[in-house]
Amino acid sequence: MKLQFLDPLYAHPGPIASACLDTSRDVGDPDRAIELRLRSLRESLLAHDADEATVGALASAVGTDRDVAGRHGQALFAAHGSLLLAQCLPEPPARDSARFGMLPDVLALALQHAPDLPYAAVVLNRVHPAGPGRGDDEGEGDREGGLELELEHERGRWPISRVAPGPRGHRRVPVEGWPKEAEQLLAELVDGVETDGTEAIVPAGDPWAVNSLIRAAPRALQGRFVKLEHGRPRRPEPGRALLEDELAGLFAGRLPDHDRHLLDSYTGQRARHPEYVEGLAAAVGALQRGQARALFLNRPVRHTGHLWVGAAPTHLALSGEELSAFGLHYYWEEPAAGAALLRAAAGTQAELVVLPEEEVPLEDGVAVLLRYTGP
């Protein structure tokens, strides 16, 4: 996963106010609940010497995701009286957090972007022309009954698309016109593969329409279809992704092809030189040199210690003495190791790959893939 979405945060010097809070709408009087959470976060930031203008800028964005239904959260960042970034999170944080420091606390946000899997969801259902509701499932022999086929499709990047869906197409055609419409849809899906790297196409709904779509797929789409068990998918709630519940099951533990390739390369390097690629010390050393092609983190995160950092992304070390030996005169102890690692990764164009600890346990919960191996 590339980390360019964090660039707006690193374009501004600190200190930066960071907040992560639950803004779910599935509770009684959600606005009141969010107001109480905001009050607590505001008090925490002010107690840590954040200025009123910055806290006010951050507070103004809390709850602006009210158009998103269900459970979710927000990650917010502000500095020098201006809001830098506000993003909706697919899952609310385990606990609200607020921090005012030289580096933005981006770990929770980055983890909820991973694995950043590009996909397309397609829902096909037969409906009666006069009504907006979904019709009953009919067999192939009932296609000529004046029914229409309702088509919804959406491209996204899982899992952030759960609360930030991509463009959604919606149209209806007569059932007998479906073969021609399927050709147009397949052309749009091919375009998604070429432009967004779509890896998984998930069709659902009417079995006849789904099967005919897959049979007509060109070579560029072969092997990308992932069929769901037969069943009528429910309509998404406001602000939520098409087929969200179904995709959660399909994509659980799945890595994009590119990340899988990075993991395979890392496994080869670890077999030859584990001391250079696994563990916090190895990761810090590689990021110092701009040598890391990818940063691997275990989920759940285990590295909770401090690191020492300076003004540049590569100013990163296990101790202040190490930075002093490099000739730096301005550096500080950074209490959030994850924030320091991610700034270094983003600043050196390293990618992020998040791995379940039970599947790929890493020493200290962190590792790197090297761009090159030196002596």
Disulfide bonds with the S-S distance in Angstrom:
none
